[in-house]
Amino acid sequence: QVNYMVMYPNDAMYLAKVDDWSMYDLSCVTKFCAGASMLPPSTVRAMRKMFPNLSRPIGQIYGSTEMLLAITSNSLMCPETEAGIGVLNPYTKCKVVSLEDNRALGPNERGEFWIHTPFLMKNYRNRPDLTENAVTPDGWYKTGDYGYYDNNQHLHIVDRVKDLIHLSSGEILSPSEIEDVILQHDWVFQVGVTGVKTGNDLSTKPRAFVVLKKDAPEVKTEDIINFVQNRAKNVLLHITGGAEFVDSLVTSPAGKIYRIKLREDFSNRQQMRV
């Protein structure tokens, strides 16, 4: 029997959408851990319900190929609702940097994670341009991850910097936070959210690309839009760029959604209509 499960967050998200999992005896699973991307809060709650005998908080592993090893670890005494991706491992430093001026930010302020570790790669082979863009002269690695640290020094990843939605009003939105709301819809199997240029002013707005379950009844895009409006307390998370249904989403081998592909396809379709 399996008692320790480690999986990609997207696999956990798919698992959470299985309707008949209660017919299986999953009591043997006592530990659960995910890594490679952010584990949405709604999926964490679903895993807790699916595996009732977990003996420790659900863990999240954070690291990258460039840093060779995982650079954080979860506290066994901290619930996953507070743990985020854990605290820094020994010999590792992190600072959260403003996207505007690279200044170091304080607790609960969102910015890009910069990591300083003795395990950092030497360089990207035959790509000095990439190395220069990713590593500062004094050895800080720019992870491209957007998040914050709390008052207890726990790190929390919100999204990837490249996927953030920059509104014309100056606010920055996380598509992952919007996706987490939509995934709670009973008939949604998968969703990708990205910023698209719509309207007469061509301002950037969040738009949802939704894959429904195969056995879903008739669901309208307005149902998805209204669902977000009713669930999301922050009005900025409302999908003002609309929603559309798609058969599938293009993902990486690890299950990460290629949001740039969503933006490009939408832009190409808009141009064809002109």
Helices and strands as residue ranges (DSSP letters): E 4-7, H 9-16, G 21-23, E 31-35, H 41-50, E 59-61, G 65-67, E 72-73, H 80-83, E 87-88, E 93-97, E 111-116, H 128-134, E 141-149, E 155-160, G 161-163, E 165-166, E 172-173, H 175-182, E 188-198, E 203-212, H 221-231, G 235-237, E 243-245, H 259-273
